[in-house]
Structures are given as structure tokens and as C-alpha cells.
Amino acid sequence: MSNLRIAELDFDQIKTNLRTYLKAQDTFTDYDFEGSGLSTLLDVLAYNTHYNAYLANMLMNEMFLDSAVKRASAVSLAKHLGYTPTSARGSKANLTLVVNNPAGLPASLTLNRYTPFTSTIGGTAYTFLNNEAKTAGRVGTSYTFSNVDVIEGALQSYSFAVTDTTPDAKYIIPANNVDTTTLQVTVQTSATDTTFDIYTLSTDITGLNGNNMVYFLEQNPIGNYQIFFGDGILGKNLTVGNIITIQYLVVTGAAVNVSSKITQTFTASGTIGGSTNISITVNSNSTGGADNESITSIKFNAPRINATKNRAVTAVDYESLILAQYAGAESVSVWGGEENIPPIFGKVLISLKPYAGYTISDNTKESIKNTILKSKQIVAIQPQFVDPEYLYVSIVASVLFDPNMTTKTSEDITTLINSRINTYFATNLNKFNKNFYISQFIKYIIESDVSLISVSPEIGIQRRITPTLNVSNVYQGSVAIKYYNKIHPNEIYSTKFYINNNGVQTLVTIKDRSTTSPPNYNGTGTLILVNAANDTTVSTIGSVNYATGTLTITGLTPLGYQTGQTNIQITAKLQEESYNVSTAKNQILVLDDSSKDATTGRAAGITINVTTLVQ
């Protein structure tokens, strides 16, 4: 018995162990285990053992959040941590409505709640509803409703008669894509008494008593959301005969998000105040829509939300709350004002990175402050939003490959590495608190094909500025142009733009000149404007510190840009020792995806030089 082998889980090995055990018994001496019926019996025993081992393994996996593979298991385990998975979210847009010549020209006009609007996205018409009523006064013959938030979705409601007054009674919302942020719950006294009370979602049981009219929300294992009510101690309990009415929006989710680069239009689906003469201005396209939270997101967010204990005290608390409750941010960075340069005491600074092509409006930021953070933050500390600071990384890669080890051509290798670079940035960077390490980058590229012998990259970082035209722009102090790494002397260049040079419109570019020769890599230089036609110096506009990677501009007055340009892109090549690029606070490393354009002076973001190994 001491020699029994019980650790194997593979079917064939289990059968071998059983056969070895039987052969060792005197009862089955000289039996042919391969050719007899015992072989079939051993198959059954091995199958049963393997089957049970698999079930035991899966059972143990589903008991822990980290290893759970079924969404129902993750939802159940998250419930123990006080976490409710995020529902689908309706995409929101912000509009300004002008209603002209309504009937009777009243002194004021009301935009009723759930007034429908239509927007066509990808050939499909979607309905948007305003989630709150608004009133506008008459100016002449028109009425202007400013900052009207509309959310995509179809309005539905469902009613339940109360027969069980304990919290064990659960009322399931019969919709898969309900947006739980739009839930409106009312409790009518009875079928004959139509008076009702409005119940609100409880997100914090501290301070609750038996008179608070609140409901609780959770998700059941089959994916539907359900509500339940208090027991008379934590929240008011219901009575038999009450009628619960739940009103909510069923939404489409992320498919209705519209990039800020696309012009979105809305039309009123009916009349407002009896008028069909309605003009609509889109202040911000529909964004923030999301699908039901995935199991991966549940496993990531649940422990972090549990750690916050429903309060915003640490930077991680703020990040966890925003990521869990706002779907429009791909990445969040939070830091205390005392860590800022210069310090801003009494503030917590928040930077949000939207998904590519989208923006996060000021109205949305105010909503995050008021609906997600306000009730959970420390009273003396106020949140302040800071825009992300993008550092565009350009790469010149010199590649050596052995053609005898692959069927790929030089062009194939170039295409492969280009794709590999893009994948590396999409997977490992493009978010807050993600750093670029040259050794990891080279390893990732080398592993793409066995024929690659070496990859030698040169790294540059680009900052993009949009100075006001025809005005002297200053970039110094806290608004200086910073690369946060050591930059190479005499290697700064920019795209071309126009200035007024003694009354003559002149196309120029920004360059640097080291103050010493040979250049001091820890020293300083001057920033100059250079005539793009003949490379002569036009004027000095500032200075550069190569050790800190800081550009100070004391005066820059552009007149305009070349066709296709809307900003000035200033690229600095990093010193070799600084090829590891670190980020902090609101900085994000993204790949410079520019294509080469000699007219505007724009360099390619990725340049790949492939050399064939000579035997």
C-alpha cells in the first residue's frame, strides 16, 4: 500500500497504475491484461477516476475568484466581497436644443423627461432619451435648453406584487442589457391606494435605519440583476399588498459610442411643446456606453473595490471607484496634490485616458465628481481633473536577419517587425504607469522570427503643442515642454510652420544648438528657428536642458501651418542611456504613428532598416 501511485491525473497513466496494482496481486497471476476483458474494465475505472479528478479540480477552481472560469462563480464570489458587477451602460451625448415658435409662446417651456431623440450610427437608428426634465424661458420666439444629457436605450417597466416581506424576496429585472444607473424604483401602497414612495439604491449601510426607503441591488448567477428590500432594521421593510414598479432603460452598450472625429447628428422624434421646429447642436458625441462587465474585469475590480471599503481615501481608492463605475475611461491615474509640481494642497488630481478616438467631456468629469466620488471622499480634499500628457515614441530600428533561416524576404521582415512594434505598444503601453524598457522591447522583437540576429533601436520622444496663432506663446516653468529623459544635443527638430520674419511670411522649423563644442550631454543649448528653405538661423526662441529633457520657449508667434498640420510636433532623440522611458502621474507613452511627409517636415514614427547577414 505504501507504493500506491495516486498523483497522476492523465488517463493513460491512471490505467497503467491500476494495471500495475492488479499485476502485483496473487489473484490475477498470469492474466493477460491487454487482451482480456480486464482491459475494458480498467478503461472504465481509469475514465471514472479521470472524470472525478477533473470535477474535483474544477470545483476547487470555482471556489476562488482568481481561478474561477465560470462567470456565475465569479459573480457569486464577488458578492462576498460586497461587489456588484457593472451592468451594461447606455452611451451618453450632450445636446443644446433650440425650440422655435411652440403653440401659444408660453413664458417657459418644459422638456419632459424621456423625450425621445434619434441618431443614426453605422446605418442603424438608435433612440436616445433625456434622463431628467428641464425648463427654459422664452427669448423672442425661441427656447434654449443647454447641456441636455441624453442616453441611448429603450424605456421599460415591470411591476411586482409583494407577498413576502423578508429580504429573501428577490425581484428579478427581466432584461439582459438593463442599465442599472437608470433604475427608478417606486413602491405603491396597494392596488386600491395609489400613493407611492420613491426608493433609492443603497450603496452604504452605515447610517441606515428602519425608516430609510432604500433598495439593494445584486446580480444572480444567470446574469440578471435583482433587487431586494430592507428588514426594518437596515432599510424600511415592505408590507403584503405593496406594488413594486421598476422602470429602467435597456441599452445597446459600446456599439453606440461615436468617435469625436466623426460628426454625429440628432433629430427630435416628436414635438417639444407642440413644435417641430427644433434645432439640435451636439456638444459631445455619444460615449461611455459599455457592455455587461466581463469575468476578467470582475476578477480584477472586485478585490480592489472591497479594499476601498466604499470610501475614497487613497489614490488606489479613487482609481478603483472610477474604473468600476465609469466605462468611458481606458486608464486612470490619481495622485495627491502635495506630489504635484508645483504642489496643489487640498486637492487630489485625477487624469483619465479615454479609448482611442473618444473624448471625456467636462460634463462627464463633473458627473464623476458628483455621482461617484462626492459621497465617498474626504470633505477637505477636492478632486481636480488633469488632462493626460502624451509622449509620442518614435523608433528607428536597424535589423539584421539570416535569410537561410527563413523563407521571408526583407520586405516580409519589415512588415512583421512593424506589426510587432504596434502590438507591443498596444499591449504593454498606452496607459498610465506603463514604462518602456528597451531590453524587453528588443526581446519581444527578436522573438518574432528565428531568422532575426539583432535589433538595434534608436528611440525618440515627441511632444505636440498647439500654440495660439498670431500671439506670442510662452512655454516655461510649469508649462515648459518636458521629455522627462536625457535628450541628445543637436538632435531636436520640429514640423514646419509659418512666422512673420521682418514682414515676410517665412516657413521655419525648430532646432537646437549646443552651447559647447563638443556638446556637453549634461549641459544646455539654445532653441532656434531655422529657415526651412536654406537652413539659416532666423531667431533664438529659448533654451534646452539636455540632462532633464526640458525645453523652455520664451516667445513663439506662429502665423499658420502647412496643409494637413494643426499643431507643432517637436521630436527629441534620447541619449542612449535613457532608452528606458519611465512615466509618472498623468504621462502616457504612445507610439508615434506618423507617416513621413517632406512638405510638412514630419518624420516617420517607425523606420525599419533591414540588413541581410552576409555569410
C-alpha positions as CSV (number, residue, x, y, z in Angstrom):
1,M,0.0,0.0,0.0
2,S,2.9,2.3,0.7
3,N,3.8,2.1,-3.0
4,L,0.5,3.2,-4.4
5,R,0.8,6.0,-7.1
6,I,-2.1,8.4,-6.7
7,A,-0.7,11.7,-8.1
8,E,-1.2,11.1,-11.8
9,L,-4.3,12.6,-13.5
10,D,-3.6,11.6,-17.1
11,F,-6.0,8.8,-18.3
12,D,-3.2,6.6,-19.7
13,Q,-1.1,6.9,-16.6
14,I,-4.1,6.1,-14.3
15,K,-4.8,3.0,-16.3
16,T,-1.1,2.0,-16.1
17,N,-1.1,2.4,-12.3
18,L,-4.3,0.3,-12.0
19,R,-2.8,-2.4,-14.2
20,T,0.5,-2.4,-12.2
21,Y,-1.5,-2.7,-9.0
22,L,-3.5,-5.7,-10.2
23,K,-0.5,-7.5,-11.6
24,A,1.0,-7.3,-8.1
25,Q,-1.9,-9.3,-6.7
26,D,-1.7,-13.1,-6.4
27,T,-5.3,-13.4,-7.6
28,F,-4.5,-12.2,-11.1
29,T,-1.3,-14.1,-11.7
30,D,-0.6,-14.9,-15.4
31,Y,-3.6,-12.8,-16.6
32,D,-3.2,-11.0,-20.0
33,F,-4.4,-7.5,-19.1
34,E,-4.1,-6.3,-22.6
35,G,-6.1,-8.9,-24.3
36,S,-8.7,-9.8,-21.7
37,G,-11.9,-8.2,-20.5
38,L,-10.0,-6.8,-17.7
39,S,-8.6,-4.2,-20.1
40,T,-12.1,-2.9,-20.7
41,L,-12.8,-2.8,-17.0
42,L,-9.5,-0.9,-16.4
43,D,-10.6,1.6,-19.1
44,V,-13.9,2.2,-17.2
45,L,-12.1,2.6,-13.9
46,A,-9.5,4.9,-15.4
47,Y,-12.2,7.0,-17.1
48,N,-14.1,7.3,-13.8
49,T,-11.0,8.3,-11.9
50,H,-10.0,10.8,-14.5
51,Y,-13.6,12.2,-14.7
52,N,-13.7,12.7,-10.9
53,A,-10.3,14.2,-10.8
54,Y,-11.4,16.8,-13.4
55,L,-14.6,17.6,-11.5
56,A,-12.6,18.0,-8.2
57,N,-10.2,20.3,-10.0
58,M,-12.9,22.4,-11.5
59,L,-14.8,22.5,-8.2
60,M,-11.7,23.9,-6.4
61,N,-11.1,26.4,-9.2
62,E,-14.6,27.7,-9.0
63,M,-14.3,28.2,-5.2
64,F,-11.7,31.0,-5.6
65,L,-12.1,34.3,-7.5
66,D,-8.6,34.2,-9.1
67,S,-9.1,30.7,-10.7
68,A,-12.8,30.8,-11.5
69,V,-13.7,30.3,-15.2
70,K,-17.4,30.5,-14.9
71,R,-18.9,33.9,-14.8
72,A,-21.6,32.7,-12.3
73,S,-18.9,31.7,-9.9
74,A,-17.1,35.0,-10.2
75,V,-20.4,36.9,-9.6
76,S,-21.1,34.8,-6.5
77,L,-17.6,35.2,-5.1
78,A,-17.6,38.9,-5.8
79,K,-20.9,39.2,-3.8
80,H,-19.0,38.0,-0.7
81,L,-16.7,41.0,-1.2
82,G,-19.6,43.4,-1.5
83,Y,-19.1,43.9,-5.2
84,T,-21.9,44.0,-7.8
85,P,-20.7,43.6,-11.4
86,T,-21.3,46.6,-13.5
87,S,-24.3,46.4,-15.9
88,A,-24.4,47.5,-19.5
89,R,-24.2,51.3,-19.8
90,G,-26.1,53.4,-22.2
91,S,-24.0,55.7,-24.4
92,K,-24.5,59.4,-23.4
93,A,-24.4,62.5,-25.5
94,N,-24.8,66.2,-24.6
95,L,-27.0,68.4,-26.7
96,T,-28.2,72.0,-26.9
97,L,-31.8,72.3,-28.1
98,V,-33.5,75.4,-29.5
99,V,-37.3,75.1,-29.8
100,N,-38.8,77.7,-32.1
101,N,-42.4,79.0,-32.2
102,P,-44.2,76.5,-29.9
103,A,-48.0,76.8,-29.7
104,G,-49.1,79.8,-27.6
105,L,-45.5,81.1,-27.0
106,P,-45.7,80.4,-23.2
107,A,-43.3,82.2,-20.8
108,S,-41.5,79.0,-20.2
109,L,-41.3,75.6,-21.8
110,T,-40.6,72.2,-20.2
111,L,-38.6,69.4,-21.8
112,N,-40.3,66.4,-20.3
113,R,-38.3,63.5,-19.0
114,Y,-37.7,60.7,-21.5
115,T,-38.3,62.9,-24.6
116,P,-37.0,60.7,-27.5
117,F,-34.3,61.7,-29.9
118,T,-32.8,59.7,-32.8
119,S,-29.3,59.3,-34.0
120,T,-28.2,57.1,-36.9
121,I,-24.9,55.2,-36.3
122,G,-23.5,52.8,-38.8
123,G,-26.8,52.8,-40.7
124,T,-28.8,51.9,-37.6
125,A,-31.2,54.3,-35.9
126,Y,-30.8,54.5,-32.1
127,T,-33.2,56.1,-29.7
128,F,-31.8,58.5,-27.0
129,L,-33.8,59.8,-24.0
130,N,-33.1,62.7,-21.7
131,N,-33.0,61.4,-18.1
132,E,-34.3,64.5,-16.4
133,A,-36.8,67.2,-17.2
134,K,-35.6,70.8,-18.0
135,T,-37.3,74.2,-18.2
136,A,-36.3,77.0,-20.5
137,G,-37.5,80.6,-20.6
138,R,-38.7,82.4,-23.7
139,V,-36.3,84.6,-25.6
140,G,-38.2,86.2,-28.5
141,T,-39.9,83.2,-30.0
142,S,-37.4,80.6,-29.1
143,Y,-36.5,78.5,-26.0
144,T,-32.9,77.2,-25.5
145,F,-32.2,74.0,-23.4
146,S,-28.5,73.9,-22.7
147,N,-26.4,70.9,-21.7
148,V,-29.1,68.3,-22.2
149,D,-27.8,64.8,-21.4
150,V,-29.4,62.1,-23.5
151,I,-28.8,58.4,-23.0
152,E,-29.3,55.6,-25.6
153,G,-31.9,53.0,-24.7
154,A,-35.5,51.7,-24.7
155,L,-37.7,52.6,-21.7
156,Q,-39.2,49.6,-20.0
157,S,-41.0,49.0,-16.7
158,Y,-42.1,45.9,-14.6
159,S,-44.3,45.6,-11.6
160,F,-44.4,43.0,-8.7
161,A,-47.0,42.4,-6.0
162,V,-45.4,41.9,-2.6
163,T,-46.3,38.6,-0.9
164,D,-43.0,38.0,1.1
165,T,-41.9,40.9,3.3
166,T,-38.4,39.5,4.2
167,P,-35.2,40.4,2.4
168,D,-35.2,36.8,1.0
169,A,-37.7,38.0,-1.6
170,K,-35.8,38.9,-4.7
171,Y,-37.4,40.8,-7.6
172,I,-35.6,39.9,-10.9
173,I,-35.3,42.6,-13.6
174,P,-36.3,40.7,-16.8
175,A,-33.8,42.3,-19.2
176,N,-30.3,41.2,-20.1
177,N,-28.9,44.7,-21.0
178,V,-30.5,46.8,-18.3
179,D,-28.5,49.9,-17.4
180,T,-28.8,49.8,-13.6
181,T,-27.8,53.5,-13.3
182,T,-31.2,54.3,-14.8
183,L,-33.3,52.3,-12.3
184,Q,-36.3,54.1,-10.9
185,V,-38.0,52.1,-8.1
186,T,-41.3,53.1,-6.6
187,V,-43.5,51.2,-4.1
188,Q,-47.2,51.8,-4.3
189,T,-49.2,51.2,-1.1
190,S,-51.7,48.8,-2.6
191,A,-53.8,48.1,-5.6
192,T,-56.5,50.4,-4.3
193,D,-54.3,53.0,-2.7
194,T,-52.2,54.7,-5.4
195,T,-50.0,56.7,-3.1
196,F,-46.3,55.7,-3.6
197,D,-42.8,56.2,-2.3
198,I,-39.6,56.5,-4.3
199,Y,-36.9,54.2,-3.1
200,T,-33.2,54.8,-3.8
201,L,-30.2,52.4,-4.2
202,S,-28.3,51.8,-1.0
203,T,-24.5,51.8,-1.6
204,D,-23.5,52.1,2.1
205,I,-25.3,50.5,5.0
206,T,-23.7,52.7,7.6
207,G,-26.3,55.2,8.9
208,L,-29.2,53.1,7.7
209,N,-32.2,52.6,10.0
210,G,-35.6,51.0,9.7
211,N,-37.2,54.1,8.1
212,N,-34.8,54.6,5.2
213,M,-36.6,53.9,1.9
214,V,-33.8,52.1,0.1
215,Y,-33.4,49.0,-2.1
216,F,-30.4,46.8,-2.6
217,L,-29.0,45.5,-5.9
218,E,-27.2,42.4,-6.9
219,Q,-26.7,40.1,-9.9
220,N,-27.9,36.5,-9.8
221,P,-25.9,33.5,-11.2
222,I,-27.8,33.5,-14.5
223,G,-26.8,37.1,-15.2
224,N,-30.0,39.0,-14.4
225,Y,-30.0,41.9,-11.9
226,Q,-32.4,41.7,-9.0
227,I,-33.4,44.0,-6.2
228,F,-34.5,43.3,-2.6
229,F,-35.5,45.5,0.3
230,G,-34.7,46.0,4.0
231,D,-35.8,44.1,7.0
232,G,-37.0,47.0,9.1
233,I,-33.6,47.4,10.8
234,L,-31.4,48.2,7.7
235,G,-33.9,49.8,5.4
236,K,-37.6,50.0,5.5
237,N,-39.4,46.7,5.0
238,L,-42.3,46.2,2.7
239,T,-45.8,45.1,3.6
240,V,-48.0,42.5,1.9
241,G,-50.0,44.1,-0.9
242,N,-47.4,46.7,-1.8
243,I,-46.8,47.0,-5.6
244,I,-43.2,47.5,-6.7
245,T,-42.7,49.2,-10.1
246,I,-39.2,49.2,-11.6
247,Q,-38.5,51.5,-14.6
248,Y,-35.3,51.2,-16.5
249,L,-33.5,51.6,-19.8
250,V,-32.5,48.6,-21.9
251,V,-29.4,49.7,-23.8
252,T,-27.2,48.6,-26.7
253,G,-23.9,49.3,-25.0
254,A,-20.5,50.0,-26.5
255,A,-21.7,49.8,-30.1
256,V,-23.4,53.2,-29.8
257,N,-20.2,55.0,-28.9
258,V,-19.2,57.6,-31.5
259,S,-15.6,58.8,-32.1
260,S,-15.0,62.5,-31.5
261,K,-13.5,62.5,-35.1
262,I,-17.0,61.8,-36.5
263,T,-19.8,64.3,-36.9
264,Q,-22.9,63.0,-35.1
265,T,-26.4,64.4,-35.6
266,F,-29.6,64.1,-33.7
267,T,-33.2,64.7,-34.6
268,A,-36.2,65.0,-32.3
269,S,-38.5,62.0,-32.6
270,G,-41.6,64.1,-31.8
271,T,-42.6,67.6,-30.8
272,I,-41.5,69.7,-27.9
273,G,-44.2,72.0,-26.6
274,G,-46.1,71.2,-29.8
275,S,-43.3,72.5,-32.0
276,T,-41.5,70.5,-34.6
277,N,-39.2,73.5,-35.4
278,I,-36.3,72.2,-33.3
279,S,-32.6,72.7,-33.9
280,I,-30.1,70.5,-32.2
281,T,-26.4,71.2,-31.6
282,V,-24.2,68.3,-30.5
283,N,-21.9,69.4,-27.7
284,S,-20.3,66.0,-27.3
285,N,-20.9,62.8,-29.2
286,S,-22.3,59.7,-27.5
287,T,-19.7,58.0,-25.4
288,G,-19.4,56.0,-22.2
289,G,-21.5,53.1,-23.5
290,A,-20.4,49.7,-22.3
291,D,-21.4,46.0,-22.4
292,N,-22.0,43.9,-19.3
293,E,-18.9,43.6,-17.2
294,S,-16.7,40.7,-18.3
295,I,-15.5,37.9,-15.9
296,T,-11.9,39.3,-16.3
297,S,-13.0,42.7,-15.2
298,I,-15.0,41.3,-12.3
299,K,-11.9,39.3,-11.1
300,F,-9.8,42.5,-11.3
301,N,-12.2,45.0,-9.8
302,A,-13.9,43.1,-7.0
303,P,-10.9,42.8,-4.7
304,R,-9.9,46.4,-5.3
305,I,-13.4,47.8,-4.6
306,N,-13.5,45.7,-1.5
307,A,-10.3,47.2,-0.4
308,T,-11.7,50.7,-0.8
309,K,-14.5,49.9,1.7
310,N,-16.8,52.3,-0.2
311,R,-14.6,55.3,0.5
312,A,-12.2,57.4,-1.4
313,V,-9.1,58.0,0.8
314,T,-6.1,56.7,-1.1
315,A,-5.1,57.1,-4.7
316,V,-5.9,53.5,-5.4
317,D,-9.4,54.0,-3.9
318,Y,-10.1,56.7,-6.4
319,E,-8.8,54.7,-9.3
320,S,-10.8,51.6,-8.3
321,L,-14.1,53.5,-7.9
322,I,-13.8,55.3,-11.2
323,L,-12.8,52.2,-13.2
324,A,-15.6,50.2,-11.7
325,Q,-18.3,52.8,-12.2
326,Y,-17.3,54.7,-15.3
327,A,-16.9,52.7,-18.5
328,G,-15.5,55.5,-20.7
329,A,-12.0,55.6,-19.2
330,E,-9.5,53.1,-20.5
331,S,-7.0,54.1,-17.8
332,V,-7.0,56.2,-14.7
333,S,-4.2,57.9,-12.7
334,V,-4.6,59.6,-9.4
335,W,-2.1,61.4,-7.2
336,G,-2.1,63.7,-4.2
337,G,-1.8,67.4,-4.8
338,E,1.2,67.5,-2.5
339,E,3.1,65.3,-5.0
340,N,2.4,67.6,-7.9
341,I,4.9,70.0,-9.3
342,P,4.2,72.7,-8.2
343,P,2.2,71.4,-5.2
344,I,-1.5,71.9,-5.0
345,F,-2.5,71.3,-1.4
346,G,-6.1,70.2,-0.6
347,K,-6.6,68.6,-4.0
348,V,-6.5,65.1,-5.4
349,L,-5.5,65.1,-9.0
350,I,-7.2,62.8,-11.5
351,S,-6.3,62.1,-15.1
352,L,-8.5,60.0,-17.4
353,K,-7.4,58.4,-20.6
354,P,-10.4,57.8,-23.0
355,Y,-10.4,55.0,-25.5
356,A,-8.7,55.9,-28.8
357,G,-10.8,58.3,-30.9
358,Y,-13.0,59.4,-28.0
359,T,-13.1,62.3,-25.5
360,I,-14.3,62.7,-21.9
361,S,-16.3,65.9,-21.7
362,D,-16.2,68.4,-18.8
363,N,-19.8,67.4,-18.1
364,T,-18.8,63.8,-17.7
365,K,-16.0,64.8,-15.3
366,E,-18.4,66.8,-13.2
367,S,-20.7,63.8,-13.2
368,I,-17.9,61.6,-11.9
369,K,-17.2,64.1,-9.2
370,N,-20.8,64.3,-8.1
371,T,-22.2,60.8,-8.5
372,I,-19.1,58.5,-7.9
373,L,-16.8,60.4,-5.6
374,K,-18.6,63.1,-3.7
375,S,-20.3,60.9,-1.1
376,K,-17.1,58.9,-0.5
377,Q,-14.3,61.4,-0.5
378,I,-12.7,63.2,2.5
379,V,-14.5,66.5,2.9
380,A,-11.4,68.7,3.0
381,I,-9.9,67.1,-0.2
382,Q,-11.4,68.1,-3.5
383,P,-10.9,66.3,-6.8
384,Q,-9.4,68.2,-9.8
385,F,-9.1,66.7,-13.3
386,V,-5.9,67.0,-15.3
387,D,-5.6,66.2,-19.0
388,P,-3.3,63.3,-19.9
389,E,0.1,64.2,-21.2
390,Y,1.1,62.1,-24.2
391,L,4.7,61.3,-25.0
392,Y,4.9,60.0,-28.6
393,V,7.7,57.4,-29.0
394,S,9.4,57.1,-32.4
395,I,11.6,54.2,-33.3
396,V,14.4,53.7,-35.9
397,A,15.2,50.0,-35.8
398,S,18.2,48.6,-37.6
399,V,17.6,44.9,-38.1
400,L,20.0,42.1,-39.1
401,F,18.5,38.8,-40.3
402,D,19.7,35.5,-41.7
403,P,17.8,34.6,-45.0
404,N,19.0,31.0,-44.7
405,M,16.8,30.5,-41.7
406,T,13.5,31.7,-43.2
407,T,11.6,31.9,-46.4
408,K,10.7,35.5,-45.6
409,T,12.1,38.4,-47.7
410,S,13.4,41.6,-46.4
411,E,10.0,43.2,-47.1
412,D,8.3,40.4,-45.2
413,I,10.6,41.0,-42.2
414,T,9.9,44.8,-42.4
415,T,6.2,44.2,-42.3
416,L,6.5,41.6,-39.5
417,I,8.5,44.0,-37.3
418,N,6.2,46.9,-38.0
419,S,3.3,44.8,-36.8
420,R,5.2,43.6,-33.8
421,I,6.1,47.1,-32.7
422,N,2.4,48.2,-32.9
423,T,1.3,45.1,-31.0
424,Y,3.9,45.8,-28.3
425,F,2.7,49.3,-27.7
426,A,-1.0,48.3,-27.8
427,T,-0.4,45.5,-25.3
428,N,2.3,46.9,-22.9
429,L,1.9,50.7,-23.1
430,N,-0.8,53.2,-24.0
431,K,-1.9,53.5,-20.4
432,F,-0.9,55.3,-17.2
433,N,2.0,54.0,-15.1
434,K,3.4,51.9,-18.0
435,N,7.1,52.2,-18.7
436,F,9.2,51.5,-21.8
437,Y,12.1,49.1,-21.2
438,I,14.5,48.8,-24.1
439,S,15.6,45.2,-23.2
440,Q,12.0,43.9,-23.1
441,F,11.3,45.7,-26.3
442,I,14.3,44.1,-28.1
443,K,13.5,40.7,-26.7
444,Y,9.9,41.0,-28.0
445,I,11.0,41.9,-31.5
446,I,13.7,39.2,-31.7
447,E,11.2,36.5,-30.7
448,S,9.0,37.3,-33.7
449,D,11.2,35.2,-36.1
450,V,14.1,32.8,-35.7
451,S,15.9,34.5,-38.6
452,L,16.4,37.7,-36.6
453,I,20.0,38.1,-35.5
454,S,20.0,41.5,-33.9
455,V,17.8,44.6,-33.4
456,S,19.3,47.9,-32.6
457,P,16.7,50.7,-32.0
458,E,17.1,54.4,-31.6
459,I,14.4,56.0,-29.5
460,G,12.9,59.4,-29.9
461,I,10.1,61.2,-28.0
462,Q,7.8,63.7,-29.5
463,R,5.8,66.4,-27.8
464,R,2.9,68.1,-29.6
465,I,1.9,71.7,-28.9
466,T,-0.9,73.8,-30.3
467,P,0.1,77.5,-29.8
468,T,-2.3,80.3,-30.4
469,L,-1.8,81.8,-33.9
470,N,-0.6,85.4,-34.2
471,V,0.1,85.6,-30.4
472,S,3.4,85.2,-28.6
473,N,3.2,81.9,-26.8
474,V,5.4,81.1,-23.7
475,Y,6.3,77.6,-22.5
476,Q,8.4,77.9,-19.3
477,G,8.2,76.9,-15.7
478,S,5.3,74.5,-15.0
479,V,4.2,74.6,-18.7
480,A,7.7,74.1,-20.2
481,I,7.9,71.3,-22.8
482,K,9.3,68.3,-20.9
483,Y,10.6,65.0,-22.2
484,Y,11.4,63.6,-18.7
485,N,14.5,61.9,-20.0
486,K,18.0,62.9,-21.2
487,I,17.9,64.1,-24.8
488,H,20.6,64.1,-27.4
489,P,22.3,67.5,-28.2
490,N,21.7,68.9,-31.7
491,E,19.0,66.3,-32.4
492,I,15.9,68.3,-31.8
493,Y,13.6,69.1,-34.8
494,S,10.0,70.0,-35.4
495,T,7.4,70.1,-38.2
496,K,7.3,73.2,-40.3
497,F,5.1,76.3,-39.7
498,Y,5.0,79.9,-40.8
499,I,6.1,83.0,-38.9
500,N,6.4,86.7,-39.7
501,N,10.1,87.4,-40.3
502,N,10.5,91.2,-40.7
503,G,7.3,91.5,-42.6
504,V,7.9,88.4,-44.7
505,Q,5.9,85.1,-44.2
506,T,8.6,82.5,-43.7
507,L,8.4,78.8,-43.3
508,V,10.5,77.7,-40.3
509,T,11.3,74.7,-38.1
510,I,12.6,74.5,-34.5
511,K,16.1,73.1,-33.9
512,D,18.7,73.2,-31.1
513,R,22.3,74.2,-30.9
514,S,24.6,73.1,-28.1
515,T,26.3,75.9,-26.2
516,T,29.6,74.0,-26.2
517,S,31.6,72.1,-28.8
518,P,31.9,69.2,-28.4
519,P,28.4,69.2,-26.9
520,N,28.0,68.6,-23.1
521,Y,25.4,65.8,-22.8
522,N,24.5,67.1,-19.3
523,G,24.7,70.7,-20.4
524,T,22.4,73.2,-22.1
525,G,21.7,74.6,-25.6
526,T,19.7,77.2,-27.3
527,L,16.4,76.7,-29.2
528,I,16.3,78.5,-32.6
529,L,14.0,79.0,-35.5
530,V,15.6,77.9,-38.8
531,N,14.5,78.9,-42.3
532,A,13.2,75.7,-43.8
533,A,14.3,76.7,-47.3
534,N,18.0,77.4,-46.6
535,D,18.7,76.2,-43.0
536,T,19.8,79.6,-41.8
537,T,19.0,80.8,-38.3
538,V,16.1,83.2,-38.1
539,S,15.9,83.9,-34.3
540,T,16.5,82.4,-30.9
541,I,13.3,81.5,-29.0
542,G,14.5,79.7,-25.9
543,S,16.8,77.2,-24.3
544,V,17.1,73.4,-23.7
545,N,18.4,71.4,-20.7
546,Y,19.8,68.1,-22.1
547,A,20.1,66.5,-18.7
548,T,16.4,67.0,-17.7
549,G,15.0,67.0,-21.2
550,T,13.3,70.4,-20.7
551,L,12.6,72.9,-23.5
552,T,11.9,76.5,-22.4
553,I,10.3,78.8,-25.0
554,T,10.2,82.5,-24.2
555,G,8.3,83.6,-27.2
556,L,6.8,81.8,-30.2
557,T,4.4,83.5,-32.6
558,P,3.2,81.2,-35.4
559,L,1.2,82.6,-38.3
560,G,-0.1,79.3,-39.6
561,Y,0.6,75.7,-40.6
562,Q,1.3,73.7,-43.7
563,T,-1.7,72.0,-45.2
564,G,-2.6,68.9,-43.1
565,Q,-0.9,70.2,-39.9
566,T,-2.9,71.5,-36.9
567,N,0.0,71.6,-34.4
568,I,3.7,71.7,-34.0
569,Q,5.4,68.4,-33.4
570,I,8.8,68.7,-31.6
571,T,10.9,65.5,-31.6
572,A,14.0,64.9,-29.5
573,K,16.2,61.9,-29.8
574,L,17.0,60.3,-26.5
575,Q,20.5,59.7,-25.2
576,E,21.4,56.0,-25.3
577,E,21.5,55.7,-21.5
578,S,17.9,57.0,-21.4
579,Y,16.3,54.4,-23.8
580,N,14.3,53.1,-20.8
581,V,11.5,55.6,-20.6
582,S,9.6,56.0,-17.3
583,T,6.3,57.7,-16.8
584,A,4.6,59.3,-13.8
585,K,1.3,60.8,-12.8
586,N,-0.6,61.8,-16.0
587,Q,2.0,60.8,-18.6
588,I,1.3,58.1,-21.2
589,L,3.6,56.6,-23.7
590,V,2.1,56.0,-27.2
591,L,3.5,55.0,-30.5
592,D,4.1,57.8,-32.9
593,D,2.2,56.6,-35.9
594,S,3.1,59.5,-38.2
595,S,3.9,58.8,-41.8
596,K,6.8,60.7,-43.4
597,D,5.9,63.9,-45.1
598,A,8.7,66.1,-46.5
599,T,6.3,69.0,-47.2
600,T,5.4,69.5,-43.5
601,G,8.7,68.2,-42.2
602,R,7.1,65.3,-40.5
603,A,9.3,62.2,-39.9
604,A,8.0,58.7,-39.9
605,G,7.1,57.4,-36.5
606,I,8.6,53.9,-37.3
607,T,11.6,53.4,-39.5
608,I,12.9,49.9,-40.1
609,N,16.2,49.3,-41.8
610,V,16.7,45.6,-42.6
611,T,20.1,44.2,-43.5
612,T,20.8,40.7,-44.8
613,L,23.5,38.7,-43.0
614,V,26.5,38.1,-45.3
615,Q,28.0,34.6,-44.8
